[in-house]
């Protein structure tokens, strides 16, 4: 396991990890929690929080895939 700290305006430097995180977030919020949110055509959940340039902590598994984030 490894982790990445990245501000929102630099997420484009990690496109695969970014997309996995946003798709997993969409699945968790919509499918698991039943929240009424929208996703883009790739299943990525983005909201106003993401436009505030937040600092993301992204945990990756040994293959480099998204495991958890905050």
Predicted model as a PDB file, atoms N, CA, C, CB and O in Angstrom, pLDDT in the B-factor column:
MODEL        1                                                                  
ATOM      1  N   UNK A   1       0.839  -1.179   0.000  1.00 93.00           N  
ATOM      2  CA  UNK A   1       0.000   0.000   0.000  1.00 93.00           C  
ATOM      3  C   UNK A   1       0.885   1.244   0.000  1.00 93.00           C  
ATOM      4  CB  UNK A   1      -0.955  -0.003   1.217  1.00 93.00           C  
ATOM      5  O   UNK A   1       1.962   1.270   0.596  1.00 93.00           O  
ATOM      6  N   UNK A   2       0.405   2.247  -0.672  1.00 95.00           N  
ATOM      7  CA  UNK A   2       1.084   3.543  -0.668  1.00 95.00           C  
ATOM      8  C   UNK A   2       0.020   4.626  -0.693  1.00 95.00           C  
ATOM      9  CB  UNK A   2       2.066   3.685  -1.885  1.00 95.00           C  
ATOM     10  O   UNK A   2      -1.152   4.353  -0.955  1.00 95.00           O  
ATOM     11  N   UNK A   3       0.428   5.844  -0.421  1.00 94.00           N  
ATOM     12  CA  UNK A   3      -0.541   6.926  -0.457  1.00 94.00           C  
ATOM     13  C   UNK A   3      -0.002   8.100  -1.250  1.00 94.00           C  
ATOM     14  CB  UNK A   3      -0.907   7.365   0.956  1.00 94.00           C  
ATOM     15  O   UNK A   3       1.207   8.288  -1.390  1.00 94.00           O  
ATOM     16  N   UNK A   4      -0.932   8.880  -1.762  1.00 95.00           N  
ATOM     17  CA  UNK A   4      -0.628  10.069  -2.539  1.00 95.00           C  
ATOM     18  C   UNK A   4      -1.390  11.233  -1.924  1.00 95.00           C  
ATOM     19  CB  UNK A   4      -0.996   9.879  -4.047  1.00 95.00           C  
ATOM     20  O   UNK A   4      -2.592  11.133  -1.679  1.00 95.00           O  
ATOM     21  N   UNK A   5      -0.700  12.329  -1.677  1.00 97.00           N  
ATOM     22  CA  UNK A   5      -1.332  13.579  -1.276  1.00 97.00           C  
ATOM     23  C   UNK A   5      -1.295  14.492  -2.487  1.00 97.00           C  
ATOM     24  CB  UNK A   5      -0.614  14.233  -0.030  1.00 97.00           C  
ATOM     25  O   UNK A   5      -0.223  14.763  -3.029  1.00 97.00           O  
ATOM     26  N   UNK A   6      -2.447  14.964  -2.913  1.00 98.00           N  
ATOM     27  CA  UNK A   6      -2.491  15.792  -4.118  1.00 98.00           C  
ATOM     28  C   UNK A   6      -3.647  16.786  -4.022  1.00 98.00           C  
ATOM     29  CB  UNK A   6      -2.636  14.910  -5.387  1.00 98.00           C  
ATOM     30  O   UNK A   6      -4.759  16.432  -3.631  1.00 98.00           O  
ATOM     31  N   UNK A   7      -3.362  18.025  -4.383  1.00 98.00           N  
ATOM     32  CA  UNK A   7      -4.416  19.032  -4.454  1.00 98.00           C  
ATOM     33  C   UNK A   7      -5.233  18.821  -5.725  1.00 98.00           C  
ATOM     34  CB  UNK A   7      -3.819  20.464  -4.417  1.00 98.00           C  
ATOM     35  O   UNK A   7      -4.734  18.298  -6.722  1.00 98.00           O  
ATOM     36  N   UNK A   8      -6.480  19.233  -5.671  1.00 97.00           N  
ATOM     37  CA  UNK A   8      -7.397  19.049  -6.782  1.00 97.00           C  
ATOM     38  C   UNK A   8      -6.885  19.570  -8.103  1.00 97.00           C  
ATOM     39  CB  UNK A   8      -8.674  19.700  -6.474  1.00 97.00           C  
ATOM     40  O   UNK A   8      -7.101  18.953  -9.146  1.00 97.00           O  
ATOM     41  N   UNK A   9      -6.197  20.719  -8.066  1.00 96.00           N  
ATOM     42  CA  UNK A   9      -5.721  21.270  -9.331  1.00 96.00           C  
ATOM     43  C   UNK A   9      -4.556  20.494  -9.923  1.00 96.00           C  
ATOM     44  CB  UNK A   9      -5.318  22.697  -9.139  1.00 96.00           C  
ATOM     45  O   UNK A   9      -4.109  20.796 -11.030  1.00 96.00           O  
ATOM     46  N   UNK A  10      -4.056  19.493  -9.194  1.00 97.00           N  
ATOM     47  CA  UNK A  10      -2.985  18.639  -9.710  1.00 97.00           C  
ATOM     48  C   UNK A  10      -3.439  17.194  -9.946  1.00 97.00           C  
ATOM     49  CB  UNK A  10      -1.815  18.652  -8.748  1.00 97.00           C  
ATOM     50  O   UNK A  10      -2.617  16.335 -10.264  1.00 97.00           O  
ATOM     51  N   UNK A  11      -4.725  16.925  -9.795  1.00 96.00           N  
ATOM     52  CA  UNK A  11      -5.223  15.563 -10.005  1.00 96.00           C  
ATOM     53  C   UNK A  11      -4.976  15.062 -11.422  1.00 96.00           C  
ATOM     54  CB  UNK A  11      -6.703  15.501  -9.700  1.00 96.00           C  
ATOM     55  O   UNK A  11      -4.862  13.856 -11.643  1.00 96.00           O  
ATOM     56  N   UNK A  12      -4.893  15.969 -12.371  1.00 96.00           N  
ATOM     57  CA  UNK A  12      -4.670  15.543 -13.759  1.00 96.00           C  
ATOM     58  C   UNK A  12      -3.322  14.854 -13.933  1.00 96.00           C  
ATOM     59  CB  UNK A  12      -4.759  16.740 -14.698  1.00 96.00           C  
ATOM     60  O   UNK A  12      -3.112  14.169 -14.934  1.00 96.00           O  
ATOM     61  N   UNK A  13      -2.408  15.019 -12.987  1.00 97.00           N  
ATOM     62  CA  UNK A  13      -1.118  14.328 -13.037  1.00 97.00           C  
ATOM     63  C   UNK A  13      -1.263  12.843 -12.700  1.00 97.00           C  
ATOM     64  CB  UNK A  13      -0.127  14.989 -12.074  1.00 97.00           C  
ATOM     65  O   UNK A  13      -0.336  12.060 -12.909  1.00 97.00           O  
ATOM     66  N   UNK A  14      -2.431  12.463 -12.176  1.00 96.00           N  
ATOM     67  CA  UNK A  14      -2.708  11.078 -11.784  1.00 96.00           C  
ATOM     68  C   UNK A  14      -4.055  10.649 -12.386  1.00 96.00           C  
ATOM     69  CB  UNK A  14      -2.720  10.928 -10.218  1.00 96.00           C  
ATOM     70  O   UNK A  14      -4.983  10.334 -11.641  1.00 96.00           O  
ATOM     71  N   UNK A  15      -4.176  10.632 -13.706  1.00 97.00           N  
ATOM     72  CA  UNK A  15      -5.495  10.430 -14.328  1.00 97.00           C  
ATOM     73  C   UNK A  15      -6.157   9.097 -13.984  1.00 97.00           C  
ATOM     74  CB  UNK A  15      -5.364  10.531 -15.815  1.00 97.00           C  
ATOM     75  O   UNK A  15      -7.361   9.070 -13.729  1.00 97.00           O  
ATOM     76  N   UNK A  16      -5.423   8.008 -13.969  1.00 96.00           N  
ATOM     77  CA  UNK A  16      -6.030   6.714 -13.654  1.00 96.00           C  
ATOM     78  C   UNK A  16      -6.517   6.676 -12.211  1.00 96.00           C  
ATOM     79  CB  UNK A  16      -5.030   5.579 -13.902  1.00 96.00           C  
ATOM     80  O   UNK A  16      -7.635   6.242 -11.936  1.00 96.00           O  
ATOM     81  N   UNK A  17      -5.677   7.129 -11.300  1.00 96.00           N  
ATOM     82  CA  UNK A  17      -6.026   7.137  -9.884  1.00 96.00           C  
ATOM     83  C   UNK A  17      -7.193   8.082  -9.627  1.00 96.00           C  
ATOM     84  CB  UNK A  17      -4.813   7.541  -9.030  1.00 96.00           C  
ATOM     85  O   UNK A  17      -8.093   7.758  -8.853  1.00 96.00           O  
ATOM     86  N   UNK A  18      -7.186   9.248 -10.270  1.00 97.00           N  
ATOM     87  CA  UNK A  18      -8.279  10.220 -10.146  1.00 97.00           C  
ATOM     88  C   UNK A  18      -9.597   9.593 -10.589  1.00 97.00           C  
ATOM     89  CB  UNK A  18      -7.981  11.489 -10.980  1.00 97.00           C  
ATOM     90  O   UNK A  18     -10.594   9.659  -9.871  1.00 97.00           O  
ATOM     91  N   UNK A  19      -9.598   8.987 -11.771  1.00 97.00           N  
ATOM     92  CA  UNK A  19     -10.825   8.410 -12.300  1.00 97.00           C  
ATOM     93  C   UNK A  19     -11.330   7.257 -11.441  1.00 97.00           C  
ATOM     94  CB  UNK A  19     -10.606   7.936 -13.720  1.00 97.00           C  
ATOM     95  O   UNK A  19     -12.534   7.131 -11.218  1.00 97.00           O  
ATOM     96  N   UNK A  20     -10.424   6.420 -10.961  1.00 97.00           N  
ATOM     97  CA  UNK A  20     -10.820   5.325 -10.080  1.00 97.00           C  
ATOM     98  C   UNK A  20     -11.443   5.871  -8.796  1.00 97.00           C  
ATOM     99  CB  UNK A  20      -9.608   4.432  -9.750  1.00 97.00           C  
ATOM    100  O   UNK A  20     -12.474   5.375  -8.342  1.00 97.00           O  
ATOM    101  N   UNK A  21     -10.817   6.889  -8.215  1.00 97.00           N  
ATOM    102  CA  UNK A  21     -11.319   7.483  -6.979  1.00 97.00           C  
ATOM    103  C   UNK A  21     -12.724   8.050  -7.187  1.00 97.00           C  
ATOM    104  CB  UNK A  21     -10.364   8.588  -6.484  1.00 97.00           C  
ATOM    105  O   UNK A  21     -13.617   7.809  -6.375  1.00 97.00           O  
ATOM    106  N   UNK A  22     -12.921   8.796  -8.266  1.00 97.00           N  
ATOM    107  CA  UNK A  22     -14.216   9.428  -8.510  1.00 97.00           C  
ATOM    108  C   UNK A  22     -15.295   8.417  -8.863  1.00 97.00           C  
ATOM    109  CB  UNK A  22     -14.094  10.448  -9.618  1.00 97.00           C  
ATOM    110  O   UNK A  22     -16.455   8.610  -8.501  1.00 97.00           O  
ATOM    111  N   UNK A  23     -14.942   7.344  -9.560  1.00 97.00           N  
ATOM    112  CA  UNK A  23     -15.911   6.281  -9.850  1.00 97.00           C  
ATOM    113  C   UNK A  23     -16.272   5.519  -8.574  1.00 97.00           C  
ATOM    114  CB  UNK A  23     -15.348   5.307 -10.910  1.00 97.00           C  
ATOM    115  O   UNK A  23     -17.441   5.215  -8.335  1.00 97.00           O  
ATOM    116  N   UNK A  24     -15.263   5.214  -7.759  1.00 97.00           N  
ATOM    117  CA  UNK A  24     -15.529   4.520  -6.496  1.00 97.00           C  
ATOM    118  C   UNK A  24     -16.383   5.384  -5.572  1.00 97.00           C  
ATOM    119  CB  UNK A  24     -14.209   4.144  -5.798  1.00 97.00           C  
ATOM    120  O   UNK A  24     -17.269   4.879  -4.883  1.00 97.00           O  
ATOM    121  N   UNK A  25     -16.115   6.676  -5.563  1.00 95.00           N  
ATOM    122  CA  UNK A  25     -16.895   7.592  -4.742  1.00 95.00           C  
ATOM    123  C   UNK A  25     -18.350   7.620  -5.227  1.00 95.00           C  
ATOM    124  CB  UNK A  25     -16.279   9.014  -4.777  1.00 95.00           C  
ATOM    125  O   UNK A  25     -19.278   7.604  -4.419  1.00 95.00           O  
ATOM    126  N   UNK A  26     -18.538   7.662  -6.531  1.00 95.00           N  
ATOM    127  CA  UNK A  26     -19.890   7.621  -7.068  1.00 95.00           C  
ATOM    128  C   UNK A  26     -20.620   6.351  -6.676  1.00 95.00           C  
ATOM    129  CB  UNK A  26     -19.857   7.747  -8.569  1.00 95.00           C  
ATOM    130  O   UNK A  26     -21.782   6.395  -6.272  1.00 95.00           O  
ATOM    131  N   UNK A  27     -19.943   5.225  -6.792  1.00 95.00           N  
ATOM    132  CA  UNK A  27     -20.550   3.938  -6.433  1.00 95.00           C  
ATOM    133  C   UNK A  27     -20.907   3.912  -4.951  1.00 95.00           C  
ATOM    134  CB  UNK A  27     -19.594   2.770  -6.772  1.00 95.00           C  
ATOM    135  O   UNK A  27     -21.992   3.459  -4.586  1.00 95.00           O  
ATOM    136  N   UNK A  28     -20.024   4.383  -4.108  1.00 95.00           N  
ATOM    137  CA  UNK A  28     -20.285   4.369  -2.664  1.00 95.00           C  
ATOM    138  C   UNK A  28     -21.460   5.267  -2.304  1.00 95.00           C  
ATOM    139  CB  UNK A  28     -19.040   4.809  -1.891  1.00 95.00           C  
ATOM    140  O   UNK A  28     -22.367   4.845  -1.587  1.00 95.00           O  
ATOM    141  N   UNK A  29     -21.449   6.489  -2.791  1.00 94.00           N  
ATOM    142  CA  UNK A  29     -22.497   7.436  -2.438  1.00 94.00           C  
ATOM    143  C   UNK A  29     -23.858   7.040  -3.017  1.00 94.00           C  
ATOM    144  CB  UNK A  29     -22.119   8.822  -2.915  1.00 94.00           C  
ATOM    145  O   UNK A  29     -24.874   7.104  -2.324  1.00 94.00           O  
ATOM    146  N   UNK A  30     -23.874   6.636  -4.277  1.00 94.00           N  
ATOM    147  CA  UNK A  30     -25.134   6.385  -4.960  1.00 94.00           C  
ATOM    148  C   UNK A  30     -25.637   4.959  -4.717  1.00 94.00           C  
ATOM    149  CB  UNK A  30     -24.974   6.635  -6.453  1.00 94.00           C  
ATOM    150  O   UNK A  30     -26.780   4.762  -4.303  1.00 94.00           O  
ATOM    151  N   UNK A  31     -24.784   3.974  -4.974  1.00 92.00           N  
ATOM    152  CA  UNK A  31     -25.224   2.584  -4.856  1.00 92.00           C  
ATOM    153  C   UNK A  31     -25.300   2.113  -3.410  1.00 92.00           C  
ATOM    154  CB  UNK A  31     -24.293   1.683  -5.631  1.00 92.00           C  
ATOM    155  O   UNK A  31     -26.290   1.504  -3.002  1.00 92.00           O  
ATOM    156  N   UNK A  32     -24.256   2.393  -2.634  1.00 94.00           N  
ATOM    157  CA  UNK A  32     -24.206   1.884  -1.263  1.00 94.00           C  
ATOM    158  C   UNK A  32     -25.052   2.714  -0.299  1.00 94.00           C  
ATOM    159  CB  UNK A  32     -22.772   1.851  -0.778  1.00 94.00           C  
ATOM    160  O   UNK A  32     -25.759   2.160   0.542  1.00 94.00           O  
ATOM    161  N   UNK A  33     -24.981   4.047  -0.422  1.00 96.00           N  
ATOM    162  CA  UNK A  33     -25.679   4.914   0.525  1.00 96.00           C  
ATOM    163  C   UNK A  33     -27.033   5.396   0.017  1.00 96.00           C  
ATOM    164  CB  UNK A  33     -24.822   6.098   0.850  1.00 96.00           C  
ATOM    165  O   UNK A  33     -27.829   5.931   0.789  1.00 96.00           O  
ATOM    166  N   UNK A  34     -27.300   5.212  -1.274  1.00 96.00           N  
ATOM    167  CA  UNK A  34     -28.578   5.589  -1.832  1.00 96.00           C  
ATOM    168  C   UNK A  34     -28.795   7.079  -2.003  1.00 96.00           C  
ATOM    169  CB  UNK A  34     -29.635   5.053  -0.995  1.00 96.00           C  
ATOM    170  O   UNK A  34     -29.934   7.532  -2.112  1.00 96.00           O  
ATOM    171  N   UNK A  35     -27.712   7.850  -2.026  1.00 96.00           N  
ATOM    172  CA  UNK A  35     -27.831   9.301  -2.201  1.00 96.00           C  
ATOM    173  C   UNK A  35     -28.236   9.599  -3.644  1.00 96.00           C  
ATOM    174  CB  UNK A  35     -26.491  10.023  -1.841  1.00 96.00           C  
ATOM    175  O   UNK A  35     -27.840   8.892  -4.570  1.00 96.00           O  
ATOM    176  N   UNK A  36     -29.013  10.633  -3.818  1.00 95.00           N  
ATOM    177  CA  UNK A  36     -29.437  11.046  -5.151  1.00 95.00           C  
ATOM    178  C   UNK A  36     -28.450  12.069  -5.700  1.00 95.00           C  
ATOM    179  CB  UNK A  36     -30.875  11.630  -5.122  1.00 95.00           C  
ATOM    180  O   UNK A  36     -28.628  13.275  -5.535  1.00 95.00           O  
ATOM    181  N   UNK A  37     -27.427  11.575  -6.342  1.00 94.00           N  
ATOM    182  CA  UNK A  37     -26.380  12.399  -6.931  1.00 94.00           C  
ATOM    183  C   UNK A  37     -26.243  12.034  -8.399  1.00 94.00           C  
ATOM    184  CB  UNK A  37     -25.030  12.217  -6.184  1.00 94.00           C  
ATOM    185  O   UNK A  37     -26.747  11.004  -8.847  1.00 94.00           O  
ATOM    186  N   UNK A  38     -25.571  12.872  -9.123  1.00 93.00           N  
ATOM    187  CA  UNK A  38     -25.333  12.561 -10.526  1.00 93.00           C  
ATOM    188  C   UNK A  38     -23.852  12.248 -10.742  1.00 93.00           C  
ATOM    189  CB  UNK A  38     -25.781  13.736 -11.431  1.00 93.00           C  
ATOM    190  O   UNK A  38     -22.981  12.663  -9.978  1.00 93.00           O  
ATOM    191  N   UNK A  39     -23.608  11.504 -11.807  1.00 95.00           N  
ATOM    192  CA  UNK A  39     -22.246  11.191 -12.215  1.00 95.00           C  
ATOM    193  C   UNK A  39     -22.109  11.578 -13.683  1.00 95.00           C  
ATOM    194  CB  UNK A  39     -21.905   9.671 -11.985  1.00 95.00           C  
ATOM    195  O   UNK A  39     -23.103  11.789 -14.378  1.00 95.00           O  
ATOM    196  N   UNK A  40     -20.871  11.666 -14.139  1.00 95.00           N  
ATOM    197  CA  UNK A  40     -20.660  11.941 -15.554  1.00 95.00           C  
ATOM    198  C   UNK A  40     -20.817  10.641 -16.347  1.00 95.00           C  
ATOM    199  CB  UNK A  40     -19.257  12.573 -15.793  1.00 95.00           C  
ATOM    200  O   UNK A  40     -21.161   9.604 -15.779  1.00 95.00           O  
ATOM    201  N   UNK A  41     -20.570  10.695 -17.633  1.00 95.00           N  
ATOM    202  CA  UNK A  41     -20.775   9.514 -18.490  1.00 95.00           C  
ATOM    203  C   UNK A  41     -19.810   8.376 -18.201  1.00 95.00           C  
ATOM    204  CB  UNK A  41     -20.646   9.907 -19.934  1.00 95.00           C  
ATOM    205  O   UNK A  41     -19.978   7.275 -18.724  1.00 95.00           O  
ATOM    206  N   UNK A  42     -18.791   8.628 -17.365  1.00 94.00           N  
ATOM    207  CA  UNK A  42     -17.852   7.574 -16.964  1.00 94.00           C  
ATOM    208  C   UNK A  42     -18.102   7.106 -15.532  1.00 94.00           C  
ATOM    209  CB  UNK A  42     -16.413   8.069 -17.101  1.00 94.00           C  
ATOM    210  O   UNK A  42     -17.317   6.328 -14.989  1.00 94.00           O  
ATOM    211  N   UNK A  43     -19.182   7.573 -14.921  1.00 94.00           N  
ATOM    212  CA  UNK A  43     -19.530   7.154 -13.569  1.00 94.00           C  
ATOM    213  C   UNK A  43     -18.781   7.894 -12.469  1.00 94.00           C  
ATOM    214  CB  UNK A  43     -19.281   5.704 -13.429  1.00 94.00           C  
ATOM    215  O   UNK A  43     -18.802   7.478 -11.311  1.00 94.00           O  
ATOM    216  N   UNK A  44     -18.123   8.987 -12.831  1.00 96.00           N  
ATOM    217  CA  UNK A  44     -17.356   9.755 -11.839  1.00 96.00           C  
ATOM    218  C   UNK A  44     -18.263  10.764 -11.140  1.00 96.00           C  
ATOM    219  CB  UNK A  44     -16.160  10.482 -12.509  1.00 96.00           C  
ATOM    220  O   UNK A  44     -19.000  11.505 -11.791  1.00 96.00           O  
ATOM    221  N   UNK A  45     -18.203  10.785  -9.831  1.00 96.00           N  
ATOM    222  CA  UNK A  45     -19.003  11.719  -9.044  1.00 96.00           C  
ATOM    223  C   UNK A  45     -18.141  12.932  -8.713  1.00 96.00           C  
ATOM    224  CB  UNK A  45     -19.548  11.045  -7.742  1.00 96.00           C  
ATOM    225  O   UNK A  45     -17.106  12.820  -8.057  1.00 96.00           O  
ATOM    226  N   UNK A  46     -18.586  14.074  -9.175  1.00 94.00           N  
ATOM    227  CA  UNK A  46     -17.917  15.350  -8.899  1.00 94.00           C  
ATOM    228  C   UNK A  46     -18.939  16.297  -8.300  1.00 94.00           C  
ATOM    229  CB  UNK A  46     -17.278  15.961 -10.195  1.00 94.00           C  
ATOM    230  O   UNK A  46     -20.096  16.308  -8.721  1.00 94.00           O  
ATOM    231  N   UNK A  47     -18.526  17.092  -7.319  1.00 92.00           N  
ATOM    232  CA  UNK A  47     -19.443  18.055  -6.725  1.00 92.00           C  
ATOM    233  C   UNK A  47     -18.715  19.360  -6.419  1.00 92.00           C  
ATOM    234  CB  UNK A  47     -20.078  17.482  -5.447  1.00 92.00           C  
ATOM    235  O   UNK A  47     -17.554  19.527  -6.793  1.00 92.00           O  
ATOM    236  N   UNK A  48     -19.386  20.274  -5.749  1.00 93.00           N  
ATOM    237  CA  UNK A  48     -18.802  21.587  -5.485  1.00 93.00           C  
ATOM    238  C   UNK A  48     -17.530  21.504  -4.641  1.00 93.00           C  
ATOM    239  CB  UNK A  48     -19.816  22.470  -4.791  1.00 93.00           C  
ATOM    240  O   UNK A  48     -16.661  22.369  -4.751  1.00 93.00           O  
ATOM    241  N   UNK A  49     -17.415  20.498  -3.817  1.00 92.00           N  
ATOM    242  CA  UNK A  49     -16.204  20.302  -3.015  1.00 92.00           C  
ATOM    243  C   UNK A  49     -14.974  20.185  -3.915  1.00 92.00           C  
ATOM    244  CB  UNK A  49     -16.340  19.044  -2.131  1.00 92.00           C  
ATOM    245  O   UNK A  49     -13.914  20.724  -3.597  1.00 92.00           O  
ATOM    246  N   UNK A  50     -15.117  19.490  -5.019  1.00 94.00           N  
ATOM    247  CA  UNK A  50     -13.985  19.263  -5.911  1.00 94.00           C  
ATOM    248  C   UNK A  50     -13.509  20.545  -6.587  1.00 94.00           C  
ATOM    249  CB  UNK A  50     -14.355  18.244  -6.960  1.00 94.00           C  
ATOM    250  O   UNK A  50     -12.351  20.634  -6.995  1.00 94.00           O  
ATOM    251  N   UNK A  51     -14.377  21.522  -6.707  1.00 94.00           N  
ATOM    252  CA  UNK A  51     -13.989  22.785  -7.338  1.00 94.00           C  
ATOM    253  C   UNK A  51     -13.266  23.737  -6.378  1.00 94.00           C  
ATOM    254  CB  UNK A  51     -15.218  23.470  -7.899  1.00 94.00           C  
ATOM    255  O   UNK A  51     -12.843  24.820  -6.782  1.00 94.00           O  
ATOM    256  N   UNK A  52     -13.124  23.340  -5.117  1.00 97.00           N  
ATOM    257  CA  UNK A  52     -12.468  24.176  -4.098  1.00 97.00           C  
ATOM    258  C   UNK A  52     -10.984  23.853  -3.937  1.00 97.00           C  
ATOM    259  CB  UNK A  52     -13.169  24.006  -2.760  1.00 97.00           C  
ATOM    260  O   UNK A  52     -10.358  24.296  -2.974  1.00 97.00           O  
ATOM    261  N   UNK A  53     -10.420  23.095  -4.860  1.00 97.00           N  
ATOM    262  CA  UNK A  53      -9.014  22.687  -4.808  1.00 97.00           C  
ATOM    263  C   UNK A  53      -8.649  21.991  -3.494  1.00 97.00           C  
ATOM    264  CB  UNK A  53      -8.121  23.898  -5.006  1.00 97.00           C  
ATOM    265  O   UNK A  53      -7.690  22.389  -2.832  1.00 97.00           O  
ATOM    266  N   UNK A  54      -9.408  20.950  -3.109  1.00 97.00           N  
ATOM    267  CA  UNK A  54      -9.130  20.250  -1.856  1.00 97.00           C  
ATOM    268  C   UNK A  54      -7.835  19.451  -1.925  1.00 97.00           C  
ATOM    269  CB  UNK A  54     -10.284  19.328  -1.506  1.00 97.00           C  
ATOM    270  O   UNK A  54      -7.316  19.165  -3.004  1.00 97.00           O  
ATOM    271  N   UNK A  55      -7.338  19.107  -0.773  1.00 98.00           N  
ATOM    272  CA  UNK A  55      -6.202  18.199  -0.665  1.00 98.00           C  
ATOM    273  C   UNK A  55      -6.756  16.796  -0.486  1.00 98.00           C  
ATOM    274  CB  UNK A  55      -5.250  18.596   0.521  1.00 98.00           C  
ATOM    275  O   UNK A  55      -7.446  16.519   0.495  1.00 98.00           O  
ATOM    276  N   UNK A  56      -6.458  15.911  -1.426  1.00 98.00           N  
ATOM    277  CA  UNK A  56      -6.914  14.530  -1.374  1.00 98.00           C  
ATOM    278  C   UNK A  56      -5.800  13.647  -0.807  1.00 98.00           C  
ATOM    279  CB  UNK A  56      -7.345  14.039  -2.781  1.00 98.00           C  
ATOM    280  O   UNK A  56      -4.624  13.816  -1.130  1.00 98.00           O  
ATOM    281  N   UNK A  57      -6.194  12.721   0.030  1.00 98.00           N  
ATOM    282  CA  UNK A  57      -5.316  11.651   0.488  1.00 98.00           C  
ATOM    283  C   UNK A  57      -5.843  10.390  -0.168  1.00 98.00           C  
ATOM    284  CB  UNK A  57      -5.277  11.530   2.076  1.00 98.00           C  
ATOM    285  O   UNK A  57      -6.952   9.947   0.132  1.00 98.00           O  
ATOM    286  N   UNK A  58      -5.049   9.805  -1.067  1.00 97.00           N  
ATOM    287  CA  UNK A  58      -5.488   8.639  -1.838  1.00 97.00           C  
ATOM    288  C   UNK A  58      -4.590   7.457  -1.502  1.00 97.00           C  
ATOM    289  CB  UNK A  58      -5.464   8.934  -3.370  1.00 97.00           C  
ATOM    290  O   UNK A  58      -3.374   7.520  -1.682  1.00 97.00           O  
ATOM    291  N   UNK A  59      -5.190   6.390  -1.020  1.00 97.00           N  
ATOM    292  CA  UNK A  59      -4.473   5.156  -0.699  1.00 97.00           C  
ATOM    293  C   UNK A  59      -4.557   4.230  -1.894  1.00 97.00           C  
ATOM    294  CB  UNK A  59      -5.054   4.473   0.577  1.00 97.00           C  
ATOM    295  O   UNK A  59      -5.639   4.006  -2.435  1.00 97.00           O  
ATOM    296  N   UNK A  60      -3.420   3.691  -2.309  1.00 96.00           N  
ATOM    297  CA  UNK A  60      -3.346   2.779  -3.451  1.00 96.00           C  
ATOM    298  C   UNK A  60      -2.889   1.402  -2.980  1.00 96.00           C  
ATOM    299  CB  UNK A  60      -2.385   3.329  -4.538  1.00 96.00           C  
ATOM    300  O   UNK A  60      -2.084   1.281  -2.057  1.00 96.00           O  
ATOM    301  N   UNK A  61      -3.416   0.375  -3.628  1.00 96.00           N  
ATOM    302  CA  UNK A  61      -2.974  -0.976  -3.307  1.00 96.00           C  
ATOM    303  C   UNK A  61      -1.644  -1.265  -4.007  1.00 96.00           C  
ATOM    304  CB  UNK A  61      -4.047  -2.018  -3.717  1.00 96.00           C  
ATOM    305  O   UNK A  61      -1.073  -0.384  -4.650  1.00 96.00           O  
ATOM    306  N   UNK A  62      -1.166  -2.473  -3.884  1.00 95.00           N  
ATOM    307  CA  UNK A  62       0.145  -2.826  -4.443  1.00 95.00           C  
ATOM    308  C   UNK A  62       0.197  -2.773  -5.961  1.00 95.00           C  
ATOM    309  CB  UNK A  62       0.532  -4.199  -3.992  1.00 95.00           C  
ATOM    310  O   UNK A  62       1.282  -2.697  -6.537  1.00 95.00           O  
ATOM    311  N   UNK A  63      -0.968  -2.812  -6.626  1.00 95.00           N  
ATOM    312  CA  UNK A  63      -1.017  -2.693  -8.083  1.00 95.00           C  
ATOM    313  C   UNK A  63      -1.152  -1.232  -8.526  1.00 95.00           C  
ATOM    314  CB  UNK A  63      -2.183  -3.516  -8.639  1.00 95.00           C  
ATOM    315  O   UNK A  63      -1.131  -0.942  -9.722  1.00 95.00           O  
ATOM    316  N   UNK A  64      -1.288  -0.316  -7.569  1.00 92.00           N  
ATOM    317  CA  UNK A  64      -1.441   1.098  -7.890  1.00 92.00           C  
ATOM    318  C   UNK A  64      -2.881   1.523  -8.084  1.00 92.00           C  
ATOM    319  CB  UNK A  64      -0.670   1.418  -9.116  1.00 92.00           C  
ATOM    320  O   UNK A  64      -3.142   2.636  -8.540  1.00 92.00           O  
ATOM    321  N   UNK A  65      -3.835   0.639  -7.737  1.00 95.00           N  
ATOM    322  CA  UNK A  65      -5.239   0.953  -7.881  1.00 95.00           C  
ATOM    323  C   UNK A  65      -5.783   1.624  -6.622  1.00 95.00           C  
ATOM    324  CB  UNK A  65      -6.028  -0.307  -8.194  1.00 95.00           C  
ATOM    325  O   UNK A  65      -5.281   1.406  -5.519  1.00 95.00           O  
ATOM    326  N   UNK A  66      -6.808   2.435  -6.806  1.00 97.00           N  
ATOM    327  CA  UNK A  66      -7.455   3.137  -5.689  1.00 97.00           C  
ATOM    328  C   UNK A  66      -7.993   2.145  -4.674  1.00 97.00           C  
ATOM    329  CB  UNK A  66      -8.592   4.039  -6.197  1.00 97.00           C  
ATOM    330  O   UNK A  66      -8.707   1.205  -5.024  1.00 97.00           O  
ATOM    331  N   UNK A  67      -7.641   2.364  -3.403  1.00 97.00           N  
ATOM    332  CA  UNK A  67      -8.139   1.516  -2.326  1.00 97.00           C  
ATOM    333  C   UNK A  67      -9.028   2.303  -1.368  1.00 97.00           C  
ATOM    334  CB  UNK A  67      -6.973   0.889  -1.563  1.00 97.00           C  
ATOM    335  O   UNK A  67     -10.001   1.771  -0.833  1.00 97.00           O  
ATOM    336  N   UNK A  68      -8.688   3.575  -1.156  1.00 96.00           N  
ATOM    337  CA  UNK A  68      -9.464   4.439  -0.256  1.00 96.00           C  
ATOM    338  C   UNK A  68      -9.007   5.874  -0.483  1.00 96.00           C  
ATOM    339  CB  UNK A  68      -9.285   4.016   1.257  1.00 96.00           C  
ATOM    340  O   UNK A  68      -7.924   6.122  -1.012  1.00 96.00           O  
ATOM    341  N   UNK A  69      -9.848   6.804  -0.075  1.00 96.00           N  
ATOM    342  CA  UNK A  69      -9.457   8.217  -0.214  1.00 96.00           C  
ATOM    343  C   UNK A  69     -10.302   9.079   0.712  1.00 96.00           C  
ATOM    344  CB  UNK A  69      -9.612   8.696  -1.685  1.00 96.00           C  
ATOM    345  O   UNK A  69     -11.367   8.689   1.190  1.00 96.00           O  
ATOM    346  N   UNK A  70      -9.781  10.237   0.930  1.00 92.00           N  
ATOM    347  CA  UNK A  70     -10.490  11.241   1.718  1.00 92.00           C  
ATOM    348  C   UNK A  70     -10.124  12.615   1.221  1.00 92.00           C  
ATOM    349  CB  UNK A  70     -10.168  11.105   3.216  1.00 92.00           C  
ATOM    350  O   UNK A  70     -10.614  13.613   1.750  1.00 92.00           O  
TER     351      UNK A  70                                                      
ENDMDL                                                                          
END                                                                             
